């Protein structure tokens, strides 16, 4: 059984920073893409950033230049460094992983940007 466990969410003021981390454990074969989606209240879940196994990255336009995704293949972890946070970044953030043709999700971590 594969598990993704996220950490690092919380409350931050506009302009602040947070770092989200996600660790995969269990019977994991080779991991392809890893990344993060988010779901704001009343909205659909949407991609924030993804990173491929060789390291290529994709970001949604609204976070480019502010968020940085990284992964550690040896530890099966993915992180999202979020800087210059805005109120619009408030959402539940979900880690995901594609391994062996299967998509796995974390349980979600709340990020609230508010003064």
Rosetta blueprint (number, residue, H / E / L):
1 X L
2 X L
3 X E
4 X E
5 X E
6 X E
7 X E
8 X L
9 X L
10 X E
11 X E
12 X E
13 X L
14 X L
15 X L
16 X L
17 X L
18 X E
19 X E
20 X E
21 X E
22 X E
23 X E
24 X E
25 X E
26 X L
27 X L
28 X L
29 X L
30 X L
31 X E
32 X E
33 X E
34 X E
35 X E
36 X E
37 X E
38 X E
39 X E
40 X L
41 X L
42 X L
43 X L
44 X L
45 X L
46 X E
47 X E
48 X E
49 X E
50 X E
51 X E
52 X L
53 X L
54 X L
55 X L
56 X L
57 X E
58 X E
59 X E
60 X L
61 X H
62 X H
63 X H
64 X L
65 X L
66 X L
67 X E
68 X E
69 X E
70 X E
71 X E
72 X E
73 X L
74 X L
75 X L
76 X L
77 X E
78 X E
79 X E
80 X E
81 X E
82 X E
83 X L
84 X L
85 X L
86 X L
87 X H
88 X H
89 X H
90 X L
91 X E
92 X E
93 X E
94 X E
95 X E
96 X E
97 X E
98 X E
99 X E
100 X L
101 X L
102 X E
103 X E
104 X E
105 X E
106 X L
107 X L
108 X L
109 X E
110 X E
111 X E
112 X E
113 X E
114 X L
115 X L
